[in-house]
Amino acid sequence: MKEDNDVRRIFLLNPDPRLLHEAARTGVQVRSAQADPLDESALRPVLEEAVTAGLFVNSARSLRLLADPAAVQRLVRDNRLSPDDTVPAAGANATRLSVETLSVHGMHQAVGITARMPYGLLHPAPLTEDAAAEVRAVVTALLDLTGYQYGPAHTGVVLTPRGPVITGCRAGLARDPVPELLRVAGGFDLAAGAVEVLSGRLVDAVRPARYAAAAVLNPPWRLETAEVVVLPHVRHVSPPDSLGPGHLVVHADSPEVAAQRVTSLTALVTGNGSGTNR
């Protein structure tokens, strides 16, 4: 299929509202469909129609693999992508990461690595260059094995003394607040980047200029959203609702300062310093 640079069009399977919003904001035309990603026989005709319309799509096999956690783990195990079959028993103290990638024409770019911390989430993860490179390599190797060609993917990784262990991988954007962390730390818009690669265009990753940290907090909040937004260092707030907890995002110049800011703000917002990390 040839790329038409004069028309911005993308295909979305079971579309994420965040991608629909970004496409509408930037004038990108969307063709979408609903289908069970675990059912290749249902996926094939939907994908073939999109290809006929001149859109970039993934194969039914790749979508099915990434929708099946057990299939992902089989790929990891059978291809020896991780040193261990399971996360070690001491995993509670291990470094847990999420890796965001954007793929176009089968080329995978890691655009963000986020660490799960005792207080919430930190981006970028405080890794050595060698450790970060090892994480990126194992994640992109897995995506190659699935045959994933276009779009965002979200991969869970645990760092162990023997190397990174992949705990899961799925197609699509990370749940909030991870996209906000990438935006606050380096100005990178994950949804915008996803729309670009889905239209067959390359994206340039942004090296974070600072750290961004988030706390995911259960209700009730002692402060109103309007009060939280104007607190020092707060860059984004999403209040809790009937669907789940809310979150706040702060910026900082170091991981230590990020931890201090999130911890103090959590206590101020909830009144007791407790919250729920996600």
WOTAZI-V259974 format. One record per residue. N is the residue number from 1. RES is the residue in one letter. SS is DSSP state (helix for helix, strand for strand, loop for the rest). PSI is psi in radians with two decimals (NA if undefined). D_CENTER is the distance of its C-alpha to the mean C-alpha in Angstrom with 2 decimals. Layout:
N,RES,SS,PSI,D_CENTER
N,RES,SS,PSI,D_CENTER
This chain:
1,M,loop,2.41,27.97
2,K,loop,2.51,28.54
3,E,loop,2.29,26.19
4,D,loop,1.83,27.76
5,N,loop,-0.15,26.83
6,D,loop,-0.19,28.91
7,V,loop,2.20,26.88
8,R,loop,1.81,23.29
9,R,strand,2.51,22.39
10,I,strand,2.78,19.39
11,F,strand,2.34,19.12
12,L,strand,2.16,16.69
13,L,strand,2.23,17.08
14,N,loop,1.11,16.79
15,P,loop,2.41,15.33
16,D,loop,2.22,12.62
17,P,helix,-0.53,14.76
18,R,helix,-0.61,12.46
19,L,helix,-0.64,12.92
20,L,helix,-0.74,16.55
21,H,helix,-0.78,17.05
22,E,helix,-0.71,15.86
23,A,helix,-0.76,18.03
24,A,helix,-0.68,20.91
25,R,helix,-0.60,20.66
26,T,helix,0.11,21.00
27,G,loop,0.42,23.49
28,V,loop,2.29,21.60
29,Q,strand,2.43,23.21
30,V,strand,2.27,21.24
31,R,strand,2.19,22.58
32,S,strand,2.84,20.90
33,A,strand,2.69,21.89
34,Q,loop,2.27,21.43
35,A,loop,2.68,21.79
36,D,loop,2.00,21.09
37,P,loop,-0.26,18.67
38,L,loop,-0.15,20.67
39,D,loop,1.65,23.86
40,E,helix,-0.61,24.36
41,S,helix,-0.52,27.72
42,A,helix,-0.53,26.25
43,L,helix,-0.70,23.49
44,R,helix,-0.89,25.92
45,P,helix,-0.59,28.07
46,V,helix,-0.77,25.21
47,L,helix,-0.66,23.65
48,E,helix,-0.66,27.16
49,E,helix,-0.69,27.90
50,A,helix,-0.70,24.89
51,V,helix,-0.75,26.00
52,T,helix,-0.57,29.51
53,A,loop,-0.01,28.35
54,G,loop,0.43,27.05
55,L,loop,2.72,23.29
56,F,loop,2.26,20.70
57,V,loop,2.85,19.44
58,N,loop,2.83,18.20
59,S,loop,2.72,20.81
60,A,helix,-0.64,21.42
61,R,helix,-0.82,21.31
62,S,helix,-0.70,17.82
63,L,helix,-0.67,16.45
64,R,helix,-0.75,18.63
65,L,helix,-0.79,17.61
66,L,helix,-0.24,13.86
67,A,loop,-0.08,14.91
68,D,loop,1.77,17.21
69,P,helix,-0.64,16.11
70,A,helix,-0.66,19.67
71,A,helix,-0.67,19.68
72,V,helix,-0.80,16.66
73,Q,helix,-0.58,18.60
74,R,helix,-0.73,21.74
75,L,helix,-0.77,20.35
76,V,helix,-0.83,19.28
77,R,helix,-0.84,22.70
78,D,helix,-0.47,24.86
79,N,loop,0.16,23.61
80,R,loop,0.79,23.65
81,L,loop,-0.35,20.19
82,S,loop,2.63,20.26
83,P,loop,-0.38,23.43
84,D,loop,2.66,23.62
85,D,loop,-0.54,23.46
86,T,loop,2.83,22.09
87,V,loop,2.35,20.61
88,P,loop,2.77,23.77
89,A,helix,-0.50,25.59
90,A,helix,0.35,24.98
91,G,helix,-0.40,21.20
92,A,helix,-0.48,21.28
93,N,helix,0.01,22.15
94,A,loop,2.85,19.81
95,T,strand,2.05,16.88
96,R,strand,2.28,13.68
97,L,strand,2.72,10.48
98,S,strand,2.38,6.79
99,V,strand,2.17,6.28
100,E,strand,2.24,4.27
101,T,strand,2.70,7.26
102,L,strand,2.26,9.47
103,S,strand,2.44,12.63
104,V,strand,2.24,16.02
105,H,loop,0.59,19.34
106,G,loop,0.07,17.96
107,M,strand,2.24,16.94
108,H,strand,2.24,13.53
109,Q,strand,2.13,12.34
110,A,strand,2.01,10.04
111,V,strand,-0.08,9.21
112,G,strand,2.42,7.94
113,I,strand,2.11,8.74
114,T,strand,2.44,8.82
115,A,strand,2.46,11.76
116,R,strand,2.15,12.89
117,M,strand,2.91,16.33
118,P,loop,-0.53,19.36
119,Y,loop,-0.22,18.97
120,G,strand,-2.15,15.24
121,L,strand,2.56,12.35
122,L,strand,2.32,13.09
123,H,strand,2.36,11.64
124,P,loop,2.71,12.57
125,A,loop,2.40,13.37
126,P,loop,1.34,17.19
127,L,loop,2.71,17.73
128,T,loop,2.82,20.65
129,E,helix,-0.70,20.33
130,D,helix,-0.75,21.43
131,A,helix,-0.74,18.95
132,A,helix,-0.71,15.96
133,A,helix,-0.67,17.60
134,E,helix,-0.69,18.11
135,V,helix,-0.83,14.52
136,R,helix,-0.70,13.54
137,A,helix,-0.75,16.60
138,V,helix,-0.60,16.06
139,V,helix,-0.82,12.57
140,T,helix,-0.54,14.01
141,A,helix,-0.71,17.14
142,L,helix,-0.77,15.60
143,L,helix,-0.63,14.14
144,D,helix,-0.75,17.67
145,L,helix,-0.54,19.26
146,T,helix,-0.32,17.56
147,G,loop,0.27,18.71
148,Y,loop,2.31,15.48
149,Q,loop,-0.72,16.49
150,Y,loop,2.32,14.58
151,G,strand,-3.13,11.27
152,P,strand,2.70,7.49
153,A,strand,2.67,6.39
154,H,strand,2.10,4.36
155,T,strand,2.33,7.30
156,G,strand,2.38,9.24
157,V,strand,2.46,12.10
158,V,strand,2.27,15.25
159,L,strand,2.24,17.62
160,T,strand,2.93,21.20
161,P,loop,-0.40,24.50
162,R,loop,-0.03,24.57
163,G,strand,3.13,21.16
164,P,strand,2.43,17.49
165,V,strand,2.12,17.17
166,I,strand,2.20,14.38
167,T,strand,-0.19,14.04
168,G,strand,2.76,11.94
169,C,strand,2.37,9.90
170,R,strand,2.69,9.29
171,A,strand,2.53,9.17
172,G,loop,3.03,7.29
173,L,loop,2.66,4.71
174,A,loop,2.66,2.93
175,R,loop,2.68,6.46
176,D,loop,2.55,8.43
177,P,loop,0.28,9.28
178,V,helix,-0.82,6.20
179,P,helix,-0.62,6.74
180,E,helix,-0.58,10.30
181,L,helix,-0.75,10.22
182,L,helix,-0.68,9.46
183,R,helix,-0.80,12.17
184,V,helix,-0.68,14.58
185,A,helix,-0.65,14.49
186,G,helix,0.04,14.97
187,G,loop,0.27,15.21
188,F,loop,2.21,12.33
189,D,loop,1.85,11.42
190,L,helix,-0.71,8.08
191,A,helix,-0.73,9.81
192,A,helix,-0.71,12.94
193,G,helix,-0.66,11.72
194,A,helix,-0.74,10.54
195,V,helix,-0.67,14.03
196,E,helix,-0.88,15.67
197,V,helix,-0.54,14.70
198,L,helix,-0.39,15.46
199,S,loop,0.13,18.79
200,G,loop,0.27,19.37
201,R,loop,2.54,19.02
202,L,loop,2.70,17.81
203,V,loop,2.69,15.73
204,D,loop,2.13,16.47
205,A,loop,2.66,13.97
206,V,loop,2.22,15.11
207,R,loop,2.14,16.26
208,P,loop,2.39,15.69
209,A,loop,-0.24,19.11
210,R,loop,-3.09,18.66
211,Y,strand,2.64,16.67
212,A,strand,2.43,14.81
213,A,strand,2.65,14.84
214,A,strand,2.58,14.26
215,A,strand,2.31,16.30
216,V,strand,2.05,15.71
217,L,strand,2.27,19.32
218,N,loop,2.68,21.43
219,P,loop,2.83,24.32
220,P,loop,2.65,26.92
221,W,loop,2.42,26.28
222,R,loop,-0.47,29.49
223,L,loop,2.63,28.63
224,E,loop,2.77,27.98
225,T,helix,-0.74,24.90
226,A,helix,-0.50,27.20
227,E,helix,-0.60,28.37
228,V,helix,-0.68,24.99
229,V,helix,-0.61,23.88
230,V,loop,0.06,26.93
231,L,loop,2.62,26.64
232,P,loop,2.40,26.58
233,H,loop,-0.10,23.30
234,V,strand,2.26,21.22
235,R,strand,-0.25,19.02
236,H,strand,2.47,17.26
237,V,strand,2.33,18.31
238,S,strand,1.95,17.41
239,P,loop,2.76,20.33
240,P,loop,2.69,20.48
241,D,strand,-2.92,21.78
242,S,loop,-0.31,23.10
243,L,loop,-0.27,19.71
244,G,strand,-2.98,18.56
245,P,loop,2.94,18.30
246,G,strand,-3.10,17.59
247,H,strand,2.79,16.01
248,L,strand,2.63,17.09
249,V,strand,2.33,15.74
250,V,strand,2.86,18.24
251,H,strand,2.77,18.77
252,A,strand,2.85,20.92
253,D,loop,-0.09,22.49
254,S,loop,2.76,22.00
255,P,helix,-0.61,20.14
256,E,helix,-0.78,23.45
257,V,helix,-0.65,23.85
258,A,helix,-0.77,20.32
259,A,helix,-0.75,21.23
260,Q,helix,-0.76,24.57
261,R,helix,-0.77,23.35
262,V,helix,-0.71,20.83
263,T,helix,-0.78,23.50
264,S,helix,-0.67,26.23
265,L,helix,-0.62,24.37
266,T,helix,-0.80,23.35
267,A,helix,-0.68,27.05
268,L,helix,-0.72,28.13
269,V,helix,-0.73,25.95
270,T,helix,-0.36,26.47
271,G,loop,-0.19,29.91
272,N,loop,0.03,29.52
273,G,loop,0.05,26.55
274,S,loop,2.65,24.80
275,G,loop,-3.09,21.39
276,T,loop,2.09,18.77
277,N,loop,2.58,15.59
278,R,loop,NA,12.58
